[in-house]
Amino acid sequence: MPTKVVVCDTPDGLAQLQYVLIKSGAALEIETVTDGLRAVEVSARTRPELVVAGIETESLSGAELVRRLVAVSPETKVICWADASPLLAAEMLQAGAAAFVSKDDGAEGVFRAMRAVHAGPVALSPDVAGDVATLLLDEASRVERLEATISEISEQLQSMTTAKADFLANVSHELRTPVTVAKGIAYVLKNRGIPREEEDEFIGHLEASLEKLSMLIEEMLIVADLDRGTLSLELTQVDLAPLLRQVADESARQFPAVTIEREIHESLPASADPVRFIEIVRQLLHNACRYSPGDQPVLLKGRRMDEGVVVSVTDHGEGMARQTASKAFEEPFSAGEDILRKERAGVGVGLHMARQLVVQHGGILWADPLPSGGTRVSFVIPAHEGDHVGRPEDLGSDPLDELHSLSEMTP
């Protein structure tokens, strides 16, 4: 018994297909149409085993034509014949087609697909199958990349959530002491019977506590402005040497148990915001003093180089791992130690704030853990407004400076 076949295409397409099908000698009962709606009517009436559909026919075409053909004759297998396109092939297969043949494969490719789908499986012409496989691989790779990105974002969100919780705990830890001291002194001062010298001492402690609170709040506000991009600098040509000495004197008074050694050139002209420059050095110097043993000095150096003014602060404490330093640079409120075992003051904004302020100046800041113990934090401020600098290649000839290249290689 001959196989019933409905062929729907343009007149040129029909001519090619009829020639090949007749030439094949196969037992076929062929009915041809050039209109999509007519193909649906014929299929509903004759219930053919195969429909060969060019999907650019009149009145009805594309995926809708395939869906209609499948709907009126569910047992019919639809073979689409169109220009090669993996997306179009996927669309036709989703609509219910049993095969998709590229126009490039010619009418012979259609006949091969007819024999293949008559046996049961879905058929694709080789070039279309290759394109579909490539598309699937690309989509799989894209999905894999998206999954990796989503995983990374999830980790970042989790890290941010943890950092927020740590920050709140850190701030609570840092604010509790000065607030408690201030409340206690205020209570004591209500007693007018205390000696005058003790009253002066209490007032001094109260002023120190309020100064610490003020500094903490100012630090957090500066970091917030930096992260929002709303902090503006007032750059001017200024001699940084006196400012370095001023911060060193101030830190020496605040940390009397720590010796602050100085190697500062007589004059250090640069383009800087004096207030923000002092804040940078203060953060680095205070951080070094907090983490330096009492019997070990902290070294503050300031010198002129081709890149601009190079300032470095070196302590001889336990040292800071590169990972910890990197996190402190990139993330505000990273204290670098467990909040529950904090032994030193600070909410963790120092290194982050200092780096951001240096970048605002057009400079660069970095940290070197030293093999002998301790950490050296250095930064460069451009000599002239508008200059942008990189890390100096030569930091000098003293032993600590010569360790720079070595420390870069240490894990």
Backbone hydrogen bonds, N-H to C=O, Kabsch-Sander energy under -0.5 kcal/mol:
donor,donor_aa,acceptor,acceptor_aa,energy
3,T,27,A,-2.6
5,V,29,E,-2.9
6,V,50,L,-2.1
7,V,5,V,-0.5
7,V,31,E,-2.7
8,C,6,V,-0.5
8,C,52,V,-3.3
9,D,7,V,-0.5
9,D,33,V,-1.8
14,L,10,T,-2.9
15,A,11,P,-2.1
16,Q,12,D,-1.9
17,L,13,G,-2.4
18,Q,14,L,-3.0
19,Y,15,A,-1.8
20,V,16,Q,-2.0
21,L,17,L,-2.7
22,I,18,Q,-2.6
23,K,19,Y,-2.4
24,S,20,V,-1.6
25,G,21,L,-0.5
25,G,22,I,-1.1
26,A,21,L,-0.6
28,L,26,A,-1.4
29,E,3,T,-3.2
30,I,28,L,-0.7
31,E,5,V,-2.3
33,V,7,V,-2.5
36,G,58,E,-2.6
39,A,35,D,-2.0
40,V,36,G,-1.8
41,E,37,L,-2.2
42,V,38,R,-2.6
43,S,39,A,-2.3
44,A,40,V,-2.3
45,R,41,E,-1.6
46,T,42,V,-3.2
47,R,43,S,-2.1
49,E,4,K,-1.2
50,L,4,K,-1.7
51,V,77,K,-2.2
52,V,6,V,-2.9
53,A,51,V,-0.7
53,A,79,I,-3.1
54,G,8,C,-3.6
54,G,52,V,-0.5
55,I,53,A,-0.6
55,I,81,W,-0.7
57,T,54,G,-0.6
58,E,34,T,-1.1
60,L,58,E,-2.4
62,G,55,I,-1.8
64,E,61,S,-0.7
65,L,61,S,-1.1
66,V,62,G,-1.6
67,R,63,A,-2.6
68,R,64,E,-2.3
69,L,65,L,-2.3
70,V,66,V,-2.4
71,A,67,R,-2.2
72,V,68,R,-2.3
73,S,69,L,-1.5
76,T,73,S,-2.2
77,K,49,E,-2.2
78,V,76,T,-0.6
79,I,51,V,-3.5
80,C,78,V,-0.6
80,C,99,A,-2.5
81,W,53,A,-2.1
82,A,101,V,-2.1
89,A,85,S,-2.9
90,A,86,P,-2.3
91,E,87,L,-2.2
92,M,88,L,-2.5
93,L,89,A,-2.6
94,Q,90,A,-2.3
95,A,91,E,-1.6
96,G,92,M,-0.8
96,G,93,L,-0.7
97,A,92,M,-2.3
98,A,78,V,-2.8
99,A,78,V,-1.3
100,F,123,A,-1.8
101,V,80,C,-2.9
103,K,82,A,-1.8
105,D,102,S,-1.6
106,G,103,K,-1.4
109,G,105,D,-1.2
109,G,106,G,-0.5
110,V,106,G,-1.1
111,F,107,A,-2.1
112,R,108,E,-2.2
113,A,109,G,-2.0
114,M,110,V,-2.2
115,R,111,F,-1.9
116,A,112,R,-2.0
117,V,113,A,-2.9
118,H,114,M,-1.5
119,A,115,R,-0.7
119,A,116,A,-0.9
120,G,117,V,-0.7
123,A,98,A,-2.1
125,S,100,F,-1.8
129,A,125,S,-3.1
130,G,126,P,-2.4
131,D,127,D,-2.1
132,V,128,V,-3.0
133,A,129,A,-2.6
134,T,130,G,-2.4
135,L,131,D,-2.7
136,L,132,V,-2.8
137,L,133,A,-2.5
138,D,134,T,-2.7
139,E,135,L,-2.8
140,A,136,L,-2.7
141,S,137,L,-2.6
142,R,138,D,-2.6
143,V,139,E,-2.8
144,E,140,A,-2.4
145,R,141,S,-2.5
146,L,142,R,-2.8
147,E,143,V,-2.8
148,A,144,E,-2.3
149,T,145,R,-2.6
150,I,146,L,-3.1
151,S,147,E,-2.6
152,E,148,A,-2.4
153,I,149,T,-2.9
154,S,150,I,-2.6
155,E,151,S,-2.3
156,Q,152,E,-2.4
157,L,153,I,-2.8
158,Q,154,S,-2.6
159,S,155,E,-2.8
160,M,156,Q,-2.9
161,T,157,L,-2.6
162,T,158,Q,-2.6
163,A,159,S,-3.1
164,K,160,M,-2.5
165,A,161,T,-2.2
166,D,162,T,-2.9
167,F,163,A,-2.8
168,L,164,K,-2.4
169,A,165,A,-2.3
170,N,166,D,-2.9
171,V,167,F,-3.3
172,S,168,L,-2.3
173,H,169,A,-2.2
174,E,170,N,-2.6
175,L,171,V,-3.0
176,R,172,S,-1.7
177,T,173,H,-0.8
179,V,175,L,-2.0
180,T,176,R,-2.7
181,V,177,T,-2.6
182,A,178,P,-2.7
183,K,179,V,-2.5
184,G,180,T,-2.5
185,I,181,V,-2.7
186,A,182,A,-2.3
187,Y,183,K,-2.0
188,V,184,G,-2.2
189,L,185,I,-2.8
190,K,186,A,-0.7
190,K,187,Y,-0.6
191,N,188,V,-1.8
192,R,190,K,-1.1
194,I,191,N,-1.3
199,E,195,P,-2.1
200,D,196,R,-2.3
201,E,197,E,-1.9
202,F,198,E,-2.7
203,I,199,E,-2.4
204,G,200,D,-2.0
205,H,201,E,-2.2
206,L,202,F,-2.5
207,E,203,I,-2.6
208,A,204,G,-2.1
209,S,205,H,-2.4
210,L,206,L,-2.5
211,E,207,E,-2.3
212,K,208,A,-2.1
213,L,209,S,-2.3
214,S,210,L,-2.5
215,M,211,E,-2.4
216,L,212,K,-2.4
217,I,213,L,-2.3
218,E,214,S,-2.4
219,E,215,M,-2.7
220,M,216,L,-2.1
221,L,217,I,-2.2
222,I,218,E,-2.3
223,V,219,E,-2.4
224,A,220,M,-2.2
225,D,221,L,-2.3
226,L,222,I,-2.5
227,D,223,V,-2.6
228,R,224,A,-1.8
229,G,225,D,-0.9
229,G,226,L,-0.5
230,T,225,D,-2.3
231,L,225,D,-0.9
232,S,230,T,-0.5
235,L,233,L,-0.8
236,T,272,A,-1.7
238,V,236,T,-0.6
238,V,270,A,-2.8
240,L,238,V,-0.7
240,L,268,L,-2.8
243,L,239,D,-0.5
244,L,240,L,-2.2
245,R,241,A,-2.1
246,Q,242,P,-2.2
247,V,243,L,-2.3
248,A,244,L,-2.3
249,D,245,R,-2.4
250,E,246,Q,-2.3
251,S,247,V,-2.7
252,A,248,A,-2.2
253,R,249,D,-1.7
254,Q,250,E,-1.7
255,F,251,S,-2.6
258,V,255,F,-1.8
261,E,259,T,-0.7
261,E,298,V,-2.7
263,E,300,L,-2.6
265,H,302,G,-2.4
270,A,238,V,-2.1
271,S,382,P,-2.0
272,A,236,T,-2.4
272,A,270,A,-0.7
277,F,273,D,-2.9
278,I,274,P,-2.3
279,E,275,V,-1.7
280,I,276,R,-2.2
281,V,277,F,-2.3
282,R,278,I,-2.8
283,Q,279,E,-2.3
284,L,280,I,-2.0
285,L,281,V,-3.0
286,H,282,R,-2.9
287,N,283,Q,-2.1
288,A,284,L,-2.1
289,C,285,L,-2.4
290,R,286,H,-2.3
291,Y,287,N,-1.5
292,S,288,A,-0.7
296,Q,293,P,-1.8
298,V,259,T,-2.9
299,L,314,T,-2.5
300,L,261,E,-2.8
300,L,298,V,-0.5
301,K,299,L,-0.5
301,K,312,S,-2.7
302,G,263,E,-2.5
303,R,310,V,-2.1
305,M,308,G,-2.7
308,G,305,M,-0.9
309,V,381,I,-2.6
310,V,303,R,-2.8
310,V,308,G,-0.6
311,V,309,V,-0.5
311,V,379,F,-2.6
312,S,301,K,-2.0
313,V,377,V,-2.6
314,T,299,L,-2.5
315,D,375,T,-2.5
325,A,321,A,-2.6
326,S,322,R,-3.0
327,K,323,Q,-2.2
328,A,324,T,-2.4
329,F,325,A,-2.5
330,E,326,S,-2.3
331,E,327,K,-2.9
334,S,331,E,-0.8
334,S,348,G,-1.3
335,A,333,F,-0.8
341,R,338,D,-1.2
342,K,339,I,-1.3
353,M,349,V,-3.1
354,A,350,G,-2.9
355,R,351,L,-2.6
356,Q,352,H,-2.4
357,L,353,M,-2.6
358,V,354,A,-2.4
359,V,355,R,-2.6
360,Q,356,Q,-2.1
361,H,357,L,-1.2
362,G,359,V,-1.7
363,G,358,V,-2.5
364,I,380,V,-0.7
366,W,378,S,-2.5
368,D,376,R,-3.0
370,L,374,G,-2.3
373,G,370,L,-2.2
375,T,315,D,-0.6
376,R,368,D,-2.5
377,V,313,V,-2.5
377,V,375,T,-0.5
378,S,366,W,-2.5
379,F,311,V,-2.4
380,V,364,I,-1.9
381,I,309,V,-2.5
387,D,384,H,-1.8
389,V,362,G,-2.0
395,L,393,E,-0.6
402,E,398,D,-2.0
403,L,399,P,-1.0
403,L,400,L,-0.6
404,H,401,D,-1.8
406,L,402,E,-0.5
407,S,403,L,-3.3
408,E,404,H,-1.5
409,M,405,S,-0.6
409,M,406,L,-1.3
410,T,406,L,-0.7
